[in-house]
Amino acid sequence: MEAFPITKISGENSIEKQLRAIDLAPPGDVSFVVISHLHLDHAGQVRPFMDEKVPVIVQKRELQSALSMLWQGGKGGAYDMSDLMPLRGPNLTPISDNYFEIVDGVAVEFTGGHTAGHQVMHVETRNGNFYTFTGDYMHLPREYEIEAKGWLLSDADEWHSYIRKLKVMERARKARIVISHDPEFWSKYPRAPKFLE
C-alpha cells in the first residue's frame, strides 16, 4: 500500500537484507521483535519472523484497537489488515504492562498518544549508551522541542502526560531520542553495516 509517496522502499530495504548487512541471519538470529504500534509503516515487515516463532511484542490495547477499527467497516486509518494477518499465531505476545523489561538493557514503555496502544523502546547498549526509539510518539524533532503535537493523535492527554517524563529520562541517562520520521534521520545515525554503539 503506497501511503508515503516521498519515501520509496526497494528490495534493499527488506528486513532480511538489512539484518544480513549487520551479520545476522534472519530470522533465526533474532530473539524478539518489538512493534511500537500497528500502523502499516511500522508493522509491515514482520512476516519473515512469524514462521520461526520469534516473539512479537505489541501492546494488547493496540491490537484490540486496530482490529476493532478494521472490523467496523474497514475504517482503520493507517491500519491495514494485510499487515495484521501475519501476526496471527502463537508468537504474537500482547502485553498489558505500562513498562516491561524484556532483557537487561531493553524495555518497552506504554505512551499512548499517537494510537491507543503505542509504546516506545528504551535500549542501553553494550557501550553504556542509552537510546529511546520513539516509534510515532513523535514524528519530528520540533515536536520534542516545543512539547506539542497537533496532528496524528488519538489521545492528546496521554501524549502530553508522557513528554516531560521522556525528557527527565533523557537528561538522567544522557539518552538519545531516536525519532522514526525525522527528515534528517540518515544524517544522524549510521546505516547498516554500521550500527548504534
RADAQUI-V316146 format. One record per helix or strand. SS is the DSSP state (2 for helix, 1 for strand). FROM is the first residue (numbers start at 0). TO is the last residue. If there is no record, write none. Layout:
# RADAQUI-V316146
ss=SS from=FROM to=TO
ss=SS from=FROM to=TO
This chain:
# RADAQUI-V316146
ss=2 from=10 to=12
ss=2 from=14 to=20
ss=1 from=31 to=33
ss=2 from=39 to=42
ss=2 from=46 to=49
ss=1 from=54 to=58
ss=2 from=59 to=70
ss=2 from=80 to=84
ss=1 from=91 to=94
ss=1 from=98 to=102
ss=1 from=105 to=109
ss=1 from=118 to=123
ss=1 from=129 to=132
ss=2 from=140 to=145
ss=2 from=155 to=172
ss=1 from=175 to=177
ss=2 from=184 to=187
